[in-house]
Amino acid sequence: MRSIAPWARAYILCAALAAGACAAPALTARTPWPALVSLAALYAGCEQASRCRIIGRRAGTPRHGLGGLGTFFPVLLAAVFLLPPAAAALVAVPGALLARVERRPRWVRRIWRTAQLVLAAWASAWVYGSLGGHQAVAAPAFPYALVPAGAAVLAFSAVLTVLDGGILATAERVPARTAWRGLFLRSFAPVAVHGLAGLMMAVLWRSPYGPLAALLVLLPMGVSCWVFAQYHRERAAHQATIRALVQAVDIKDRYTRGHSERVGRASVLIARELGMADERVESLRFAGILHDVGKLGVPTRLLRKDGPLTPEERRVIELHPEYGHEMVRGIGFLGEARAAILHHHERIDGSGYPYGLVGRQIPEFARVVAVADAFDAMTSTRSYRRGRPVEAAVAELSRCAGSQFDPAMVTALRRALDRHGWHPAVTSDTGEVPGPRQGEPGVPAAPGTAQR
């Protein structure tokens, strides 16, 4: 729990207490235990079989922090359509507590996920019952049964959205104006599809064919879950590709070891402050991480040179954006990140390289990465110089805003740092601090300037 902010701990505790209050009546009321136990066991089994995970996504996955949308809800939603609210809430408990968790603290994440699903199931079952859904399915009264079922799906998605946005705001300090942005639409689509499957299960469950017939609905849903798992495997392959490229750059240029990851992190801070959609934030993170991949095409002796660079050597190093763009041109999932790799050394006033673009001609991603790159270059300690204080680096960026950097990106970084702070790792390999290599791209050419 030490890694979780106090406000987030209080938020999780309140959600857990509310979930307990919602599920407690099932222990004393006339609960259909055979159906509850069967559905709870089936839901837990489906979660394990489909390898659904609670994924904590910092900048890089569709969801964030302690949240994360489950991938197999038909059984849980069938319980919503078949059982009273408290009993439907209990169905979620075993599957959520046994779910596989990738990141620590694991039990906190399990408790949080359990509370989310309990509250969502209770709310949707209450809405469903209030609209006469149980009688409509038992009749069966179609198409009216679709009305309470649709309302229940909306309630389920709305509760997940509210809770997810709250954990983003408290645990990851995402601005309140952007914490809930896009969450409902992303959760509603899969929940709606699973809701239809859950409704089919409920109808078959109450039909003369009984619960065994309801299991047939799970077959096509299992196939869809397998496809979803394949998608995640593809994403993992993307991450492995990027990790390999970054490690290659770090091995070749020991002076900037760790720089790529920090630029990616700073780029995400700026993107979040600008309110970019999650998909673009992910692509921008890739851009920040891979912005210097073209250094693989630069002679190692130049990257490791301790003294000042000659004009000829500088021109060779200035080719690295084009080298990098050529290297990643065929990697389709990078999207806009490829333009950032090519243009992150352009300047607003047109004096940058490789093409001397001016102002808005420079892609937005490149303008973000340029600020993040310069900020980390100034604040990180390397073997040939000490880093500047964050305040001094921000002041330098502000001074150069409008000539070298996009003022909007500088402002966004400053606001993000005020909110989140910055804790760069020391990347120097030795304790010695030789004189700076003036003129190296990404390093101020002289004290008080930000020439690159």
C-alpha positions as CSV (number, residue, x, y, z in Angstrom):
1,M,0.0,0.0,0.0
2,R,3.0,2.3,0.4
3,S,3.1,2.9,-3.3
4,I,-0.5,4.1,-3.4
5,A,-1.4,7.7,-2.6
6,P,-3.3,8.2,0.7
7,W,-6.3,9.6,-1.3
8,A,-6.3,6.5,-3.4
9,R,-6.2,4.2,-0.4
10,A,-9.2,6.0,1.1
11,Y,-11.0,5.8,-2.2
12,I,-10.4,2.0,-2.5
13,L,-11.5,1.5,1.1
14,C,-14.7,3.4,0.6
15,A,-15.4,1.4,-2.6
16,A,-14.8,-1.9,-0.7
17,L,-17.1,-0.9,2.2
18,A,-19.8,0.1,-0.3
19,A,-19.4,-3.2,-2.1
20,G,-19.7,-5.1,1.2
21,A,-22.8,-3.2,2.1
22,C,-24.4,-4.1,-1.3
23,A,-23.5,-7.8,-1.2
24,A,-24.3,-8.4,2.5
25,P,-28.1,-8.7,2.2
26,A,-27.6,-11.9,0.1
27,L,-26.3,-13.7,3.3
28,T,-29.6,-13.2,5.1
29,A,-32.3,-12.9,2.5
30,R,-33.9,-15.7,0.5
31,T,-31.0,-16.2,-1.9
32,P,-31.2,-18.8,-4.7
33,W,-27.9,-20.4,-3.6
34,P,-27.7,-23.2,-6.1
35,A,-27.9,-20.7,-9.0
36,L,-25.6,-18.2,-7.2
37,V,-22.9,-20.8,-6.6
38,S,-23.2,-22.2,-10.1
39,L,-22.8,-18.8,-11.7
40,A,-20.0,-17.7,-9.4
41,A,-18.0,-20.9,-10.1
42,L,-18.7,-20.6,-13.8
43,Y,-17.6,-16.9,-13.9
44,A,-14.4,-17.7,-12.0
45,G,-13.6,-20.6,-14.3
46,C,-14.2,-18.5,-17.4
47,E,-12.0,-15.7,-16.0
48,Q,-9.2,-18.2,-15.5
49,A,-9.7,-20.0,-18.8
50,S,-9.6,-16.8,-20.7
51,R,-6.6,-15.6,-18.8
52,C,-8.3,-12.3,-18.2
53,R,-5.9,-10.0,-16.3
54,I,-6.0,-6.9,-14.2
55,I,-3.6,-4.8,-16.1
56,G,-2.2,-1.6,-14.5
57,R,-1.6,0.7,-17.5
58,R,0.5,3.5,-17.1
59,A,1.0,5.3,-20.3
60,G,0.7,2.6,-22.6
61,T,-2.3,0.5,-22.2
62,P,-6.0,1.2,-22.8
63,R,-6.7,1.5,-19.1
64,H,-4.9,3.0,-16.2
65,G,-3.6,2.4,-12.7
66,L,-5.6,0.1,-10.6
67,G,-8.4,-0.2,-13.0
68,G,-8.7,-2.4,-16.1
69,L,-11.7,-3.7,-17.9
70,G,-12.3,-7.5,-17.5
71,T,-12.7,-9.4,-20.8
72,F,-15.4,-12.0,-20.0
73,F,-18.6,-10.6,-18.6
74,P,-21.4,-12.8,-20.1
75,V,-21.7,-15.0,-17.0
76,L,-21.7,-12.0,-14.6
77,L,-24.3,-10.2,-16.7
78,A,-26.4,-13.4,-16.9
79,A,-26.3,-13.3,-13.0
80,V,-27.5,-9.7,-13.2
81,F,-30.5,-10.8,-15.3
82,L,-31.3,-13.9,-13.2
83,L,-30.6,-13.0,-9.5
84,P,-31.5,-10.3,-7.0
85,P,-29.0,-7.4,-6.8
86,A,-27.2,-8.6,-3.7
87,A,-26.8,-12.2,-5.0
88,A,-25.7,-10.9,-8.4
89,A,-23.0,-8.8,-6.6
90,L,-21.7,-11.9,-4.8
91,V,-21.2,-13.8,-8.1
92,A,-18.4,-11.4,-9.0
93,V,-16.4,-12.0,-5.9
94,P,-14.6,-15.4,-6.5
95,G,-13.6,-14.6,-10.1
96,A,-12.3,-11.1,-9.2
97,L,-10.3,-12.3,-6.1
98,L,-8.7,-15.2,-8.1
99,A,-8.0,-13.1,-11.2
100,R,-4.4,-12.9,-12.3
101,V,-2.7,-9.7,-11.3
102,E,0.5,-8.5,-13.1
103,R,1.6,-5.6,-10.9
104,R,2.0,-5.0,-7.2
105,P,0.5,-4.5,-4.7
106,R,-1.5,-7.5,-5.9
107,W,-4.0,-7.9,-3.1
108,V,-4.9,-4.2,-3.2
109,R,-5.6,-4.5,-6.9
110,R,-7.7,-7.6,-6.4
111,I,-9.7,-5.9,-3.7
112,W,-10.2,-2.9,-5.9
113,R,-11.3,-4.9,-8.9
114,T,-13.7,-7.0,-6.7
115,A,-15.3,-3.8,-5.3
116,Q,-15.7,-2.4,-8.9
117,L,-17.4,-5.5,-10.2
118,V,-19.6,-5.9,-7.1
119,L,-20.8,-2.3,-7.3
120,A,-21.4,-2.5,-11.0
121,A,-23.3,-5.8,-10.8
122,W,-25.4,-4.6,-7.9
123,A,-26.3,-1.3,-9.6
124,S,-27.2,-3.0,-13.0
125,A,-29.2,-5.7,-11.3
126,W,-31.2,-3.1,-9.3
127,V,-31.9,-1.1,-12.5
128,Y,-32.9,-4.3,-14.3
129,G,-35.3,-5.4,-11.5
130,S,-36.8,-1.9,-11.2
131,L,-37.8,-2.0,-14.8
132,G,-39.4,-5.4,-14.6
133,G,-36.7,-7.3,-16.3
134,H,-37.1,-10.5,-14.4
135,Q,-40.8,-10.8,-15.4
136,A,-40.0,-9.9,-19.0
137,V,-37.5,-12.6,-19.4
138,A,-39.6,-15.2,-17.6
139,A,-42.6,-14.5,-19.8
140,P,-40.6,-14.1,-22.2
141,A,-41.8,-10.6,-23.3
142,F,-39.7,-9.6,-26.3
143,P,-38.7,-7.1,-27.4
144,Y,-39.6,-5.3,-24.2
145,A,-37.0,-7.5,-22.3
146,L,-34.3,-5.6,-24.3
147,V,-35.3,-2.3,-22.5
148,P,-34.4,-3.3,-18.9
149,A,-31.4,-5.3,-20.2
150,G,-30.1,-2.3,-22.1
151,A,-30.6,-0.1,-19.1
152,A,-28.7,-2.6,-16.9
153,V,-25.8,-2.6,-19.4
154,L,-25.7,1.2,-19.3
155,A,-25.7,1.1,-15.5
156,F,-22.9,-1.5,-15.4
157,S,-20.7,0.6,-17.8
158,A,-21.6,3.9,-16.0
159,V,-20.5,2.5,-12.6
160,L,-17.2,1.1,-14.0
161,T,-16.6,4.5,-15.7
162,V,-17.2,6.5,-12.5
163,L,-15.0,4.2,-10.4
164,D,-12.2,4.0,-13.0
165,G,-12.1,7.8,-13.4
166,G,-12.0,8.2,-9.7
167,I,-9.0,5.9,-9.3
168,L,-7.2,7.7,-12.2
169,A,-7.7,11.1,-10.4
170,T,-6.7,9.8,-6.9
171,A,-4.0,7.2,-7.7
172,E,-2.4,8.6,-10.8
173,R,-3.3,12.3,-10.2
174,V,-4.8,12.6,-13.7
175,P,-6.5,16.0,-14.0
176,A,-10.2,15.8,-13.1
177,R,-11.2,17.3,-16.5
178,T,-9.6,14.4,-18.3
179,A,-9.8,11.5,-15.9
180,W,-13.2,10.3,-17.2
181,R,-12.7,11.3,-20.8
182,G,-13.5,8.5,-23.2
183,L,-13.8,5.8,-20.4
184,F,-17.6,5.2,-20.9
185,L,-17.4,4.7,-24.6
186,R,-14.5,2.2,-24.3
187,S,-16.2,0.2,-21.6
188,F,-19.8,0.3,-23.1
189,A,-19.0,-1.4,-26.4
190,P,-17.6,-4.7,-24.9
191,V,-20.1,-4.7,-22.1
192,A,-23.0,-4.3,-24.5
193,V,-21.8,-7.3,-26.6
194,H,-21.4,-9.4,-23.5
195,G,-24.7,-8.1,-22.2
196,L,-26.5,-9.6,-25.2
197,A,-24.8,-12.9,-24.6
198,G,-25.7,-12.7,-20.9
199,L,-29.3,-12.1,-21.8
200,M,-29.3,-15.1,-24.1
201,M,-27.9,-17.2,-21.2
202,A,-30.6,-15.9,-18.8
203,V,-33.4,-16.8,-21.3
204,L,-32.0,-20.3,-21.9
205,W,-31.4,-20.8,-18.2
206,R,-35.1,-20.2,-17.5
207,S,-36.3,-22.1,-20.5
208,P,-37.3,-25.8,-20.4
209,Y,-33.8,-26.7,-21.6
210,G,-32.2,-25.4,-18.4
211,P,-28.8,-24.2,-17.4
212,L,-26.9,-26.7,-19.6
213,A,-28.4,-25.1,-22.7
214,A,-27.2,-21.7,-21.4
215,L,-23.6,-22.9,-21.5
216,L,-23.8,-23.1,-25.3
217,V,-23.7,-19.3,-25.4
218,L,-20.2,-19.3,-24.0
219,L,-18.7,-21.0,-27.0
220,P,-18.7,-18.0,-29.4
221,M,-17.8,-15.7,-26.6
222,G,-14.9,-17.9,-25.8
223,V,-13.7,-17.6,-29.4
224,S,-14.0,-13.8,-29.1
225,C,-11.9,-13.9,-25.9
226,W,-9.3,-15.9,-27.7
227,V,-9.1,-13.3,-30.4
228,F,-8.7,-10.6,-27.7
229,A,-5.9,-12.6,-26.2
230,Q,-4.2,-12.7,-29.6
231,Y,-4.4,-8.9,-29.7
232,H,-2.7,-8.6,-26.4
233,R,0.0,-11.0,-27.5
234,E,0.6,-8.7,-30.5
235,R,0.9,-5.7,-28.2
236,A,3.4,-7.6,-26.1
237,A,5.4,-8.2,-29.3
238,H,5.3,-4.5,-30.1
239,Q,6.6,-3.7,-26.6
240,A,9.4,-6.3,-27.0
241,T,10.4,-4.7,-30.3
242,I,10.6,-1.3,-28.8
243,R,12.5,-2.5,-25.8
244,A,15.1,-4.2,-28.0
245,L,15.7,-1.1,-30.0
246,V,16.0,1.1,-26.9
247,Q,18.5,-1.4,-25.3
248,A,20.6,-1.3,-28.5
249,V,20.8,2.5,-28.4
250,D,21.6,2.5,-24.7
251,I,24.4,0.0,-25.2
252,K,25.9,2.1,-28.0
253,D,25.6,5.5,-26.4
254,R,26.4,5.0,-22.7
255,Y,26.2,8.8,-22.1
256,T,22.4,8.8,-22.5
257,R,21.5,5.5,-20.9
258,G,17.9,5.8,-19.5
259,H,17.3,8.9,-21.5
260,S,14.9,7.3,-23.9
261,E,12.5,6.1,-21.2
262,R,12.6,9.4,-19.4
263,V,11.8,11.3,-22.6
264,G,8.9,8.9,-23.2
265,R,7.7,9.6,-19.6
266,A,8.0,13.4,-20.0
267,S,6.2,13.1,-23.4
268,V,3.3,11.3,-21.7
269,L,3.1,14.0,-19.0
270,I,2.7,16.7,-21.7
271,A,0.2,14.6,-23.7
272,R,-2.0,14.0,-20.6
273,E,-1.9,17.7,-19.8
274,L,-3.0,18.4,-23.4
275,G,-5.9,16.0,-23.0
276,M,-4.8,13.6,-25.8
277,A,-6.8,10.3,-26.3
278,D,-5.2,7.2,-24.8
279,E,-4.3,5.8,-28.2
280,R,-2.3,8.9,-29.1
281,V,-0.7,9.0,-25.7
282,E,0.5,5.4,-26.3
283,S,1.9,6.3,-29.7
284,L,3.5,9.4,-28.3
285,R,5.2,7.4,-25.6
286,F,6.7,5.2,-28.3
287,A,7.9,8.3,-30.1
288,G,9.6,9.6,-27.0
289,I,11.2,6.2,-26.3
290,L,12.4,5.7,-29.9
291,H,13.3,9.3,-30.8
292,D,17.1,8.6,-30.8
293,V,16.9,5.2,-32.4
294,G,18.7,6.6,-35.4
295,K,21.9,6.9,-33.3
296,L,22.4,3.2,-34.2
297,G,23.5,4.5,-37.6
298,V,26.0,7.1,-36.1
299,P,29.6,6.0,-35.5
300,T,30.1,5.1,-31.9
301,R,33.3,7.2,-31.6
302,L,31.2,10.3,-32.2
303,L,28.6,9.4,-29.6
304,R,31.2,8.7,-27.0
305,K,33.5,11.6,-27.8
306,D,34.3,13.6,-24.6
307,G,35.5,16.8,-26.3
308,P,33.6,19.3,-28.4
309,L,32.2,18.1,-31.8
310,T,33.6,19.6,-35.0
311,P,31.2,20.9,-37.6
312,E,31.6,17.8,-39.7
313,E,31.0,15.5,-36.8
314,R,27.9,17.5,-35.9
315,R,26.6,17.2,-39.4
316,V,27.0,13.4,-39.1
317,I,25.1,13.2,-35.8
318,E,22.4,15.4,-37.3
319,L,21.6,12.6,-39.7
320,H,20.3,10.4,-36.9
321,P,16.6,11.5,-37.2
322,E,16.6,10.4,-40.8
323,Y,18.4,7.2,-39.9
324,G,15.8,6.5,-37.2
325,H,12.9,7.2,-39.6
326,E,14.2,4.8,-42.1
327,M,14.6,2.1,-39.4
328,V,11.0,2.4,-38.2
329,R,9.3,3.2,-41.5
330,G,8.0,-0.4,-41.8
331,I,6.7,-0.6,-38.2
332,G,3.0,0.1,-38.8
333,F,1.9,0.2,-35.2
334,L,4.0,3.3,-34.4
335,G,1.7,5.5,-36.4
336,E,2.3,9.2,-35.7
337,A,5.4,8.3,-33.7
338,R,7.4,7.9,-36.9
339,A,7.0,11.6,-37.8
340,A,8.2,12.6,-34.4
341,I,11.3,10.5,-34.8
342,L,12.1,12.3,-38.0
343,H,11.2,15.9,-36.9
344,H,12.0,16.1,-33.2
345,H,15.0,18.4,-33.9
346,E,13.0,20.9,-35.9
347,R,12.6,24.4,-34.4
348,I,9.6,26.6,-34.4
349,D,11.6,29.4,-36.0
350,G,12.7,27.1,-38.9
351,S,16.4,26.8,-38.0
352,G,16.2,23.2,-37.0
353,Y,16.9,20.0,-38.9
354,P,16.6,17.9,-41.0
355,Y,14.1,19.9,-43.1
356,G,13.9,23.3,-41.5
357,L,10.1,23.1,-40.9
358,V,8.4,26.2,-39.3
359,G,5.7,26.4,-36.6
360,R,2.7,24.2,-37.3
361,Q,4.5,22.5,-40.2
362,I,6.2,20.5,-37.5
363,P,4.0,17.5,-36.5
364,E,2.4,17.8,-33.0
365,F,4.2,14.7,-31.7
366,A,7.5,16.1,-32.8
367,R,6.8,19.4,-30.9
368,V,6.0,17.4,-27.8
369,V,9.1,15.2,-28.0
370,A,11.4,18.2,-28.7
371,V,10.4,19.7,-25.3
372,A,10.6,16.4,-23.5
373,D,14.0,15.7,-25.0
374,A,15.5,19.0,-24.1
375,F,14.1,18.9,-20.6
376,D,15.6,15.6,-19.8
377,A,18.9,16.5,-21.5
378,M,19.2,19.5,-19.2
379,T,18.0,17.8,-16.0
380,S,19.7,14.4,-16.1
381,T,23.3,13.9,-14.8
382,R,25.6,12.2,-17.2
383,S,29.3,11.3,-17.1
384,Y,30.4,14.5,-18.8
385,R,28.2,17.1,-16.9
386,R,25.8,17.5,-14.0
387,G,22.1,18.0,-14.5
388,R,20.4,21.4,-14.0
389,P,17.6,21.8,-11.4
390,V,14.2,21.3,-12.8
391,E,13.3,24.9,-12.2
392,A,16.3,26.1,-14.2
393,A,15.5,23.7,-17.0
394,V,11.8,24.9,-17.2
395,A,13.0,28.5,-17.1
396,E,15.3,27.8,-20.1
397,L,12.5,26.1,-22.0
398,S,10.2,29.0,-21.4
399,R,12.9,31.4,-22.6
400,C,13.2,29.5,-25.8
401,A,9.5,29.1,-26.3
402,G,8.4,30.6,-29.6
403,S,11.8,30.3,-31.2
404,Q,12.9,26.8,-30.5
405,F,9.9,25.2,-28.8
406,D,6.2,25.3,-29.1
407,P,4.9,27.5,-26.2
408,A,1.9,25.3,-25.7
409,M,4.0,22.2,-25.1
410,V,6.3,24.1,-22.7
411,T,3.3,25.3,-20.7
412,A,1.8,21.8,-20.6
413,L,5.1,20.4,-19.3
414,R,5.4,23.1,-16.6
415,R,1.8,22.4,-15.4
416,A,2.4,18.7,-15.4
417,L,5.6,19.1,-13.4
418,D,3.8,21.3,-10.9
419,R,1.2,18.6,-10.4
420,H,3.4,15.4,-10.5
421,G,7.0,16.5,-9.9
422,W,10.0,15.0,-11.6
423,H,12.5,12.4,-10.3
424,P,15.1,11.6,-13.0
425,A,17.5,8.8,-12.4
426,V,21.2,9.4,-12.4
427,T,22.6,7.9,-15.5
428,S,26.3,8.6,-15.3
429,D,28.5,5.6,-15.1
430,T,31.2,7.3,-13.0
431,G,31.5,10.0,-10.4
432,E,33.7,12.2,-12.6
433,V,32.1,15.1,-14.4
434,P,34.2,16.2,-17.4
435,G,33.5,19.3,-19.3
436,P,30.4,19.4,-21.4
437,R,30.4,18.4,-25.1
438,Q,29.2,21.7,-26.5
439,G,27.1,21.4,-29.7
440,E,25.9,17.9,-29.2
441,P,22.3,17.6,-30.4
442,G,20.0,17.6,-27.4
443,V,22.5,19.3,-25.1
444,P,22.6,23.1,-24.6
445,A,25.5,24.5,-26.6
446,A,26.6,26.8,-23.8
447,P,25.3,27.9,-20.4
448,G,22.1,29.9,-20.8
449,T,21.2,28.7,-24.3
450,A,19.2,25.8,-25.7
451,Q,20.8,25.4,-29.1
452,R,20.7,21.8,-30.4
